[in-house]
């Protein structure tokens, strides 16, 4: 009887550990996806800023 309780407790502990590990991995993956979206947005904003810079420079050169 004692052996059975010990085995069940060990199995439960292993299950909880694995569940915690999987939850941690899922949270890390979600955070990486979020950071990737932020990076992509920043890259698009930077590209638009450079394009606008070029447009304004061309306008100034044409006016001057």
C-alpha positions as CSV (number, residue, x, y, z in Angstrom):
1,X,0.0,0.0,0.0
2,X,2.8,2.4,0.9
3,X,4.6,1.6,-2.4
4,X,1.4,2.4,-4.3
5,X,1.0,5.8,-2.6
6,X,4.6,6.6,-3.2
7,X,4.4,5.7,-6.8
8,X,1.3,7.7,-7.3
9,X,2.8,10.7,-5.6
10,X,5.9,10.4,-7.8
11,X,3.8,10.2,-10.9
12,X,1.8,13.1,-9.9
13,X,4.9,15.1,-9.2
14,X,6.4,14.2,-12.6
15,X,3.1,15.2,-14.3
16,X,3.0,18.5,-12.6
17,X,6.7,19.2,-13.5
18,X,6.0,18.3,-17.1
19,X,2.9,20.5,-17.2
20,X,4.8,23.4,-15.7
21,X,7.6,22.9,-18.3
22,X,5.2,22.9,-21.2
23,X,3.4,26.0,-19.8
24,X,6.8,27.8,-19.6
25,X,7.7,26.8,-23.1
26,X,4.3,28.0,-24.4
27,X,4.7,31.3,-22.7
28,X,8.2,31.8,-24.1
29,X,7.0,31.0,-27.6
30,X,4.1,33.5,-27.2
31,X,6.5,36.2,-26.0
32,X,8.9,35.5,-28.9
33,X,6.0,35.8,-31.4
34,X,5.0,39.1,-29.7
35,X,8.5,40.5,-29.9
36,X,8.7,39.4,-33.5
37,X,5.6,41.4,-34.3
38,X,7.0,44.4,-32.5
39,X,10.2,44.1,-34.5
40,X,8.4,43.8,-37.8
41,X,6.3,46.9,-37.0
42,X,9.5,48.9,-36.1
43,X,11.1,47.8,-39.4
44,X,8.1,48.9,-41.4
45,X,8.0,52.3,-39.6
46,X,11.7,52.7,-40.2
47,X,11.3,51.9,-43.9
48,X,8.4,54.4,-44.2
49,X,10.6,57.1,-42.5
50,X,13.4,56.5,-44.9
51,X,11.0,56.6,-47.9
52,X,9.6,59.9,-46.6
53,X,13.1,61.2,-46.1
54,X,13.9,60.5,-49.7
55,X,10.7,62.1,-50.9
56,X,11.4,65.3,-48.9
57,X,15.0,65.4,-50.0
58,X,13.9,65.1,-53.7
59,X,11.3,67.8,-53.2
60,X,13.9,70.2,-51.7
61,X,16.4,69.4,-54.4
62,X,13.8,70.1,-57.1
63,X,12.7,73.4,-55.4
64,X,16.3,74.6,-54.8
